[in-house]
Amino acid sequence: MDSPEGATIRNEQKNRKFLKSLIRKQPRDLLLVIGTGVSAAVAPGIPALCSWRSCIEAVLGAAEQLEVLHPGDVAEFRKKVAKERDLLVVAHDLIRKMSPRTGDTKPNFFQDCLMEVFDNLEQHIQNPVVLQSILRLMERGTMVLTTNYDNLLEIFGQQQGKPMESLDLKDKDKVLQWARGHVKYGVLHIHGLYTDPCGMVLDPSGYKDVTQDPEVMEVLQNLYRTKSFLFLGCGETLRDQIFQALFLYTVKNKVDLEHYMLVLKENEDHFFKLQADMLLHGIKVVSYGDCFQQFPEYVQDLTAQICKQRSPDADRVDSTTLLGTSCVDCAKRKLGESGTDSPKRIKESDMPTLE
């Protein structure tokens, strides 16, 4: 039997209203931005997936167990994690500490620690509802980028028989193909992927080749101007320096755009202030509920609403539907009179459309 709390959550979800401006979007007009909240919902058994703080703490624990970092350094970094607000700086320093002293950026022991932390990810997928919803949208043309280092979406998609592909910003050709809609099941990792620590980037300086390439920047910024970004599980994404460098600080007239962010509403004053602030960036903040457990079902229901919308292509009808079967008979008689054995196929471009 359902618990009273579970029944309450389901009743609230059942009665929830969705923004019409969002659910009337075509899937191909959306671009999902996936943050740590998605990974935390899918694999709650891996604390390192939940936040930057927990990720760094897990890496330090692995470094301690593998004895690849001096105990004094481990203690010092733990103090930084507890005090430092900008955890990306701490992560960057940690990578440098665990890399060769030759100046080579290859994160030697850091890679081993990450492999230890993210070992056997596929075995930790407990609640795939959000991933199923994302794949459903991708099937219909929605693009996906993420600030996460894990590849949970790609692993799950491959299990479902989808040709998933992990991309990072250092592969210019692939990025251009993805941005132009030619990599249907591609997931762009703007920080890189844990399986390739050499490609992991924590600050914009690591992407100078990208940010100074006018062709790449124009294609990426055009996405922010022409697509509706839907932020899922992205509590800190707008403060992310790489995301800011790629989109927020480089696209003008953001107030004229229409993006969406799903957030947890823990405090009403904070929530409505965030709503007002984000409108300046062209982002509509939407609450999925007042507890994190509501997040997966909300995403599932939202996806169902979006996928219910008729595609403009669905309104294209065969000419015989409009003209009736008598015209088909008429056409056959004329073809017979002219000695033509088979009717000429009507071009789709010649077919009338319903307005």
N, C-alpha and C positions, 0 to 999 in steps of 0.2 A: 504494500500500500504506500502511496506517496506521502511524504512528510508534509505537515502543514506549510512549512516554508517553501517547499517545492511547488505545492499547489498554488500558493499565492503568486509565486514568480510566473507560473504558466498562465494564470488568469490575467496578470498585468500585461504579459506579452500578447495574449489573445486580444485584449482590448486596446492595444497600442495603435496610435495613428502614425503614419509615415508622411514625410513631406512630399507633396505631390510633385514638386519640382525635381525631386530626386528619383522617385519610383517611375516617373515618366521618361527618364533617360533611357536611351538605347544602350545595351551593354557595350557596344563598340565605341560609344562616346565617353566611357568611363576609363579612368586609370587608377588602379588600386595602389595605395602606398601602405605596405605592411610593416608594422613595428613589433616590438617585443611582446605586446599584449596578445598577438596572434599565437606566437610560439608558447607563451605561458598558458594559454587556453588549451592548446593541442597537447603539450607535453609537460604537465605540471610537475612531473617527477624529476625534472632537470632544472634546479634553481638557477643555473647559469644562463638560462634562456629568458629569465624574467626581467632582468635589468642590467645596465652596465655595472652597477655596484656588485651585484651577485656574480656576474661573469668574472670580474677581476678577482673577487674573493675565491672563486672556484679555481681559477688559474694559479693563484698563490698557494692554495691547498695542494694542487697537483705538483707544483714546483717543490713544495716542502716534502711531499711523499716520494717524489722521484730524486730528491736531493740534487737539484740542478740550480738552486739559488741559495746563497749563503743565508743562514738563519737570521743574521742581523739585517740583511736586506729584506727578507720576508716580513720581519717585524716593522721595519721602516715603511714599507709599502702598505701594510695594514693600517698604520697610523694615517697615512695619506688618504686611504679610502674612506676612513672614518671622518676626516676633516675637510678634505678637498671637495669643492662644489663641482668643478669641471673635471669629471671623471675621465673624459677623453684624454686629457693631459696626463693623468696617472697611467692610463693604458699605454699611451705612447712611450712614456718613460720606462714602463715595464718591458715593452718589446725591445727597446734599445738596450736595456740592462741584460737581457737574455740573448742578445745577438753578438756576433763576433766583434772583437775590438778593432778589426782591420778597417772599419768604416763600411763594410759590406752590410747591406740592410737585411740580408736573409736572416729571419728570426729562427735560429737553430732550435734551442731548447723551448722557445715559445711554441713552436709547432707541435712538439711532443706533448706539451701541457694541454694544448687545445684538443689534440687527438684523445687525450685521456678524459677531458671534461665532456666532450661530445661523442664519446664512444657509443657505437650501436644506437644511433638516434632512432632508427626505424622501430626498435623494440620499445621505445618510450612513447609512441603515439597512442594516447589514451582516448582523446576526444576529437575525432577528425571532422566534426560538423563544419567548422569554419573552413577547413581545407576543401571539403566537398563543395561548399558554396563558392569559393574562389575559382575552383576548376570549372564549375558550371558557368560562371561568367566568362572565363577565358575561352571556353568552347564557343561562346557567342561574340568573341572579339574584344573583350576587355583586356587591357594591358596591365602588367604588374611590375612594380619596382619595390625594393625593400631596403631598409637600413640594417637588417639582421645579417649576421654571419652564418647562421645555420641554413641548411637546405631541406628543411622539413617538407615544404611544399613540393619540391622537386622529387623527393623520395616517395611521398604519397602519390603524386601524379604518375610516376613510373609504375607504381604498384597497380594503378588503374589503367595501365596500358597507354598513357599519354607520352608523347615524345618530348619530355621536359628538357630544358636547356638552361644552365646557369651562366649568366653573363656578368662581366665587370667592366668598368669604365675604361680600362686600359686597352681593351680590344676595340679600336675605333670602328673597324668595318662591321663587326657584330652589333655594336651600339647603334650605328646608323641603320642597319637592317631592322633592328628591333624597333627603333623610334619611328621608322616608316611603316611599321605594321607587318613586316615580313617574317617575324619569328613568333608564330602564334602562341607557342607554349614556352616562350623565353621569360626568365625572371632576372631582372637587372638588379644586381647587388651593388649599391653605390658605395659601400665600404669594403667590398670584396667578400670572399668566402673563406670559412675556416679551413677548408681542405687545401687552400693555397695561401698560406700566411704571407708569402712573398708579395701577394697582390693586395694584402689588407692595407687600407688607408684610413687614417684617423683624422686628418686635417686637410684643408684645401690645397696646401702646398704640395701634397703628394699627387695631386691631379692637375699640375700646371699644364701638362700637355693637352688636357681636356679643356680646362677653362680658358686657355689661350688659343684654342682651335675654333675659329669662327664658324666653320661648317658644323661641327658637333654641337656647339653651344646654341646655334640658331635652331637646329633640329630639336634639341631638348627643350629649349624655351618655348618653341612653337607648341609642344605638347601641353605646357602649362597654360598657354593662351587658348588652345582649341579643345582640349579635353576637360572633363570635370574630374578632378582628383578626389578620390574617396579614401580618407585616412582611416585605417583600421588598426587599433592597438598602438597608436602613435602618440604617447604622452609627451615626449620630448623632441619629436622630429622637427618641429619648426625652429627649435633652438640648435639643431644640428648644423654645424658650420658647412659641411659639404652640401647638404640640401639647400641651405641659404645661398651658397655660391652658385649652385646650378639653377635655382629657380627664384627664390624670394627676392634677392637683392638685384637680380638682373632683368626681371620682367616688370615693365612699367604698367601703370593703370590697373593694378591688381584689384582695386575696389570694384572694377567692372566685371570681374570674373565670377564664376560660380563653382566653388569647390565645397567639399563636405568633410566633416570630421566627427566620428563617433567617439564619445567620451563617457566616462563614468561620472555620474552626478552625485558626489558625496556631500558637497556643501552648496546650497542654493546660491548664496552670495558670490562665491567663487565661480560657479557655473555661469551665471548670467553676466558677470564681468568678462569672463572668457569669451562668451558669445559676442559681446560688444566689441572687444578688442580684435577678434579674428575677422569680423566683418570688414575691417580695414585692409585685410589681406585677401578679401574676396572669398572667405571661408565661412560657411554656415556650420556652426557647432550644434550637434544633435546628441541628446542623451540616449544611451541604450538601456539605462536603468540606474538604480542606486546600489547595485552589488555586481561584482565581476562575473558571477555565475550566470547573469542574464545575457552576457555578451555573445556567446555562441548561437543561442537561439534567436537573438535579435538579428544577427547577420544572416542566419538561415532564412528567416521570414522576410527580411529586406530583399534578399536575393530572389526569393520566390516572386515577390511583387514586381521587381524589375524585369524578370524573365517572362512575366505574364504579358508585358506590353507587346503589341503587334509591331513587327518590323515593317517599315515602309515598303519593303520588297514583298511583304505578304499581301499588300493591297493590289499588286499587279495580277490581273486575271486574264484568262484566255478569252480571245475575242468571241468565241462561240457562247461564252457565258452571257455576254451582253446582247449578242445578236440573235441567240436562240438556235435550236437545232434545224429549223426550216432553212436558215441561211447555209447550213452545212450541206443539206440536200441540194440546195440551189447551186452551190459551188461544185458539187459532184457532177450535176447534170452538165454544167458548162464545161467542166474538165473532160467529161465524156464526149461532148460534141466536138471539142477541139482535138480529140484523139489522144489525150494525155492519160497514161495508165494510172499514175499515182499522183495524189495532190501534192503541190509544192508546199514545203514546210514554211509556216509563217514565221518571220523573224521576230524575236522577242522585242526588238526595238520598235516594230510596227504595231505592237499590241497596245490597245487603249488602256488607260489606267483610271481607277476610281479616285476622284479627288476627295 
